[in-house]
Structures are given as C-alpha cells and as structure tokens.
Amino acid sequence: MTSEVAESVGRPRDARIDSAVLAAAAEMLVDVGYRKLTMAAIAERAGTTKTALYRRWSGKAELVHDVAFSRMTRLPPSSGEVADDIRTLVDSARELFASPVTRAALPGLISDMAADPELAVRVHAGFAEVFGALRERLVVAVERGEVHPDVDPDRLIEAVGGAAMLHALLLVDGQRFDATWAAQLSALVVHGVVR
C-alpha cells in the first residue's frame, strides 16, 4: 500500500485542529521564542494531543516552518514595468520578514535547516513557488534588454530575500521593519550603486 493510499484510509483530519495548532504555535513563538517552544506546550494550548501534532508534522521545525511561511502568497501578476515588479518583490519580502512570528522563528529555523536537508528543500521550494512569476518576468526582461544581460533572476530574488532576512535578524526589540527600508533597498536594486 502506498503512503498516498494509506493517508486516505480512516477518518479525515479535522481542519479545526490544524487551525488551532497553527494559531497556538504562532502565539507561543512570539511569547517564548523558538528555543523554548515545545510540541507538548503547543498541543496543550491548542487543546489537542502531541499525537495529533505528530500525525500532521514530523517535528517542531516542520510545524514552525508552516507557521512562519504559510502566509506567503504568490506575487501579483507583472505590472509591465520591471522597476515596479522589483518594488513589489521588496515589499513582499519586507512584509514576510517583518512579521513577529517570522522574526521569532528565523534563528531556530536557520539552525534546523542546516541540520535537516529535507527541511531546507521545503523552505526553498516554498520561496520558489512564491517568486516563480517574478522570476519568469525577469527572464523575459533580460531577453528584451530591459535589464542588464548579466542579471540572474535567482540571484536577484536571493539578494532581496537575504537582505530582508538579515535585516529582520539584526533588528533590536522595539525597532520596526518599516517601509523606508523597502524604499531604500528598491532604489539600490533598481538604480545600482555606481554612477
């Protein structure tokens, strides 16, 4: 029996438990941080059992990944202007990494991704899906000569995502991840550094 068939046998999963667990984990991440977060505490706050959690997620890292990055949505269709599309990418990265939940999850997830190649693959796949439309737009822009021919779309997406992640990690408690950062990074990416 394949795993797909095995998963379909028996009672269907209760979506209310999924929602309660994700909400509890998000609250607790912000309250206690990644290191102190436990599956047992999440289950208790969600009003369910650890067994129910482990039926859905292999462990804390996978659950926190879903909590932190499940809000990622595909970027809107291209505006037709490369500069506007880049600003949209930067704004989306800022929104994701400015979230208190994402900021609380990042240090632990980065550590766990280094130790768990499968988790790293899932995280990368999620970002690839979200930014896929922009990547396609940038490929066309390079072909049309709208951007420098040596611009690699994947490196641009990594540069923006990496800048947002680093900024989120360096913020001190109480500091805001505001729109000024997004405007400054957009200007840097669109206009470059050297005159």
C-alpha positions in Angstrom: 0.0 0.0 0.0 1.4 3.4 -1.0 1.7 6.2 1.5 -0.9 8.2 -0.5 -3.4 5.3 -0.2 -2.5 4.8 3.5 -3.2 8.5 4.2 -6.6 8.4 2.7 -7.7 5.4 4.8 -9.6 6.2 8.1 -11.2 9.3 9.4 -10.4 12.6 7.6 -8.3 15.0 9.5 -10.1 17.7 11.5 -9.1 21.1 9.9 -10.1 22.8 13.2 -7.2 21.0 14.9 -4.8 22.3 12.2 -6.0 25.8 12.6 -5.9 25.7 16.4 -2.3 24.2 16.4 -1.0 26.8 13.9 -2.6 29.7 15.9 -1.2 28.3 19.2 2.3 27.8 17.7 2.3 31.4 16.3 1.3 32.9 19.6 3.8 30.8 21.5 6.6 31.6 19.1 6.2 35.3 19.8 5.7 34.7 23.6 8.5 32.3 24.4 10.7 32.1 21.2 11.7 29.1 19.1 14.2 27.6 21.5 11.7 27.2 24.4 8.8 26.2 22.2 7.8 22.5 22.6 5.3 20.3 20.8 3.7 19.4 24.2 3.1 23.0 25.0 1.7 23.7 21.6 -0.7 20.7 21.9 -1.8 21.9 25.3 -2.5 25.4 24.2 -4.3 24.1 21.1 -6.5 21.8 23.1 -5.2 18.6 21.4 -2.6 15.9 21.9 1.0 15.6 20.9 0.0 12.5 18.9 -2.3 14.7 16.8 0.6 17.1 16.1 2.9 14.3 15.1 0.3 13.0 12.7 0.5 16.3 10.9 4.1 17.5 11.3 7.3 15.5 11.7 8.5 17.8 14.5 8.8 21.3 15.7 10.9 22.6 12.8 8.4 21.5 10.2 5.5 22.9 12.2 7.2 26.3 12.7 8.1 26.4 9.0 4.4 26.1 8.2 3.5 28.7 10.8 6.1 31.2 9.6 5.8 30.7 5.9 2.2 29.5 5.3 1.2 33.2 4.8 3.4 33.5 1.8 1.3 34.0 -1.3 2.2 34.2 -4.9 3.2 37.7 -6.1 0.6 39.5 -8.2 0.9 39.4 -12.0 3.6 41.6 -13.5 2.7 45.3 -13.8 4.6 45.5 -17.1 7.3 47.7 -15.5 10.4 45.9 -14.2 11.1 48.6 -11.6 7.5 48.2 -10.2 7.8 44.4 -10.1 11.1 44.7 -8.2 9.4 47.1 -5.7 6.6 44.5 -5.3 9.2 41.8 -4.6 11.0 44.0 -2.0 7.7 45.0 -0.3 6.6 41.3 -0.1 9.9 40.3 1.4 9.6 43.1 4.0 6.0 42.0 4.9 7.1 38.4 5.4 10.2 39.1 7.5 8.7 42.0 9.4 6.1 39.6 10.9 6.8 39.0 14.7 6.1 35.3 14.0 8.7 35.0 11.2 11.2 37.0 13.2 10.8 34.7 16.2 11.1 31.6 14.0 14.1 32.6 11.9 17.1 31.9 14.2 15.9 28.4 15.1 14.7 27.5 11.6 18.0 28.6 10.1 19.9 26.3 12.5 17.5 23.4 11.9 17.7 23.9 8.1 21.4 23.5 8.3 20.9 20.2 10.1 17.9 18.9 8.1 18.4 18.9 4.3 14.7 17.9 3.8 13.5 21.0 5.7 15.9 23.2 3.7 14.4 21.8 0.5 10.9 22.5 1.6 11.7 26.1 2.5 13.5 26.7 -0.8 10.6 25.1 -2.7 8.1 27.5 -0.9 10.1 30.5 -1.9 10.5 29.3 -5.5 6.7 28.9 -5.8 6.0 32.3 -4.4 8.5 34.1 -6.5 8.2 32.0 -9.7 6.1 34.6 -11.5 8.7 37.3 -10.9 11.5 35.0 -12.0 9.7 34.4 -15.3 9.2 38.2 -15.7 12.8 38.9 -15.1 13.9 36.2 -17.6 11.7 38.0 -20.2 13.1 41.4 -19.2 16.7 40.2 -19.7 15.7 38.8 -23.1 14.1 42.1 -24.1 17.0 44.2 -22.9 15.0 45.9 -20.1 17.6 44.9 -17.5 21.3 44.2 -17.7 22.0 40.9 -19.5 24.2 39.6 -16.7 21.3 39.8 -14.1 20.4 36.3 -12.9 16.8 36.3 -11.7 17.5 33.7 -9.0 20.4 35.8 -7.6 18.2 38.9 -7.5 15.5 37.0 -5.6 18.1 35.7 -3.2 19.6 39.1 -2.7 16.3 40.7 -1.8 15.2 37.8 0.4 18.6 37.6 2.0 18.6 41.3 2.7 15.2 41.1 4.3 16.2 38.1 6.4 19.4 39.7 7.6 17.6 43.0 8.4 15.0 41.1 10.4 17.7 39.2 12.3 19.6 42.4 13.2 16.6 44.4 14.4 16.7 45.1 18.1 13.5 44.6 20.2 11.2 47.6 19.6 12.7 48.5 16.3 10.3 48.5 13.3 10.9 46.9 10.0 9.4 49.9 8.1 8.6 50.9 4.6 11.7 53.2 4.5 13.9 50.0 4.4 11.9 48.7 1.4 12.2 52.1 -0.5 15.9 52.2 0.1 16.5 48.6 -1.0 14.3 49.1 -4.0 16.3 52.1 -5.0 19.6 50.2 -4.5 18.4 47.3 -6.7 16.7 49.4 -9.4 19.4 52.1 -9.7 22.5 50.3 -8.6 25.4 51.7 -6.7 28.0 53.0 -9.2 27.1 56.1 -11.3 
